[in-house]
C-alpha cells in the first residue's frame, strides 16, 4: 500500500505569491489615485470659494484686489495666495479674511505654503500652492485663481475655451505647473 503525501509544490507557492503581489500593487496604485482625486476635489472647491470671495470683494470695492491694495506680490494683488513676507506685504488671503469675505484658511491639501514664509522651492517646482492673477485693467481685466491638479486623468481646465488661458498671467501660472484655473466672474 502506497501512502501519498499531499501538499503544495514550490512552484505553486511561488505562483500564489506572485499573484498576491500583483493584486497588492494594483490596490496600492488605485488607493494613491483615489487620494489624489480627493485632494483635487478639495482644490477645485477651494478655488471656487476663493473666486466667489473675490467677486464679492469686487462688488463692494470695484476691483479684484488690484494694484495699490497692499496685498500680494509687491502689493499689486497678484501672486501666491497665502504668502506674506518682505515682497508680499499682506497675503491675498489676509485681505479677504480681514474684509470677512473668507472665514477659513485656504491652503493646498499638501500644505505647501504658510502665511509667513516664502513658498518653498519644492512647492514652487511642484506647483502645489494657490495663485491669483489679474491681467489687463478696468473693464478688460481678467482675474483668475490657479491650482495644480495631480491625479492621473485629471482634466486640465486651461483649455483654449477658458479666458484664463488667454490672460497673460496664465504664462506665469503654467510656469509654476498650474493646470487648473477658475475665472472670477
N, C-alpha and C positions, 0 to 999 in steps of 0.2 A: 504494500500500500504506500502510495506516494503522498506526502504532505506538501501542499502548496502554500507558499507564503505570499500573501497579497500585500501590496503597498505601492507607493509611487516611485517611479524611477527618477533619477536625477534630471533627465530631460523634461519630464512632465513638471517637476517642481520649477525648473528654470522658465518654462513656458508660462506657468501661472504667475511667477514673479514679474516677468516682462509685461504681461497683460495688466497686472495691478499697477505697475509703474506707468504705463501709457495712460490708463484711466486717471491716475493721480495727477499727472501733468496736465491733462485736459481740464480737470476740475480746477486746478490752481490757475491756469490761464483764464478760464471763464470767470472765476472769482475776482481776479485782478481787473478784468474788463468791467465787471459789474461795479466795482468800487470806483473806477474811473468815470463811468457813466453817471454814478451818483454825484460825484464831485462836479461833473459838467452840468448836471441839472441845477445844482446849487449856484454855480457861476452864472448860468443863464437867468435864474431868478434874481440873483443879486444885481446883475446889470439892468434888468428891467426896473427893479426898485430904485436904483440909482438914477436911471433915465427919468423916471416919474418924478423923483425929488428935484432934479434939475429943471424939469418942465414947470413944476410948481414954483420954484425959485424965479424962473423967467417971468411967470405970470405976475409976480409981485414986484420984481426989481428991473424987469425989462432987458435982462441979459442972462447968459448961461454961465455965470461965474467967470467973467471975462477979464481982460486986461484991466489992471487997476483994482481988482478985487482983493489983492493981497493973498490970494490962495493959489496953490500950485507952484509950478516952476517959475521962479522969479516974480511971483505974484500975478502971473498972467492968466491963471485959471485953467491951465492945461498941464498934462504930465501924469506922474504916478498919483493914484487916487488917495493913498494913505500916508504919503511921505511928508514929513516936516523936518527940515534941517536948515542949514545956512542958505541954501539956494531955494528952498521951499519954505517961505516964511510961515505959511499955515497950510496944513493939509486940506485938500478939497473936501474930504470927509468932515473935517472940523468945521469948515464954513457952512456945510449943510446941516450939521447937528446943532451948531450954535443958533441957527435960524429955525430950528425944530422941523426941518424937512426930512431928516432921518433921525431915528432914535436908537439905532444899533450900529455897531462897527461892521463894515463890510470888508472883510479880508478874505482873499482867496483861500479855498479849503486847505491848501498846502501851508498857509500861514507864512508866506514868503516875504512879508513886509510888516513893519511896525510903523507907528505914527511918529517915532522919534529918530529912527536910524535909516541910513541910506539902504535902498533895496540892494540886497547882496548881489555880488557878481553872478553867483549861481542862479539866483532867481531871475535876474535880468536875462541871462543867457537862455534859460528855460521858458521865460515869459509868464511865469505864474504870479502875476500881480495885476490888479486892475489899473487901467489908464483912462484918462478923459482928454479929448482934444476938441477944440473949436477951430475951424478954419473959415476964412472969409470974414466979412464984417457986416453988421447991420442985417438987412433982410435977406442977404445972400449967404449968411453964415450957416454952417453945418456943424452941429455938435454931436459927437459920438462917444460912447464908452466901450472899451475893448477888454477882452479876456482871451485866454488861450484854452481851448478845449483839448482834452488829452486822450479821450477814449478812441480806440481804433474804430473807424467807421463813423466818427462824429462828422457832421456836415458843417463845413465852413460857411459862415454867413457873409464872408467877404466876397460875394459874387458881384458880377457887374450890375445886377439889379439893385444892390444896396448903395444908397447915397454915400455911405461912409467909405466905400471903396474909391469913389471919385474924389473925396476930400483929400487935400494934400497931406493931412495928418495921418492918413492910412499908411503912407510910406513909413512914417516914424513907428507906428504901432506894429506893422508887419516886420520891421527890422528887429523888434523885440520878441517876435514869434507869435504875436496875436493873430488869431484866425477866426475870431467871432466879434461882431460889433452890433450894438443897438443904437439906433438913431434916436436922439432926443427930439420928440415931437412937440 
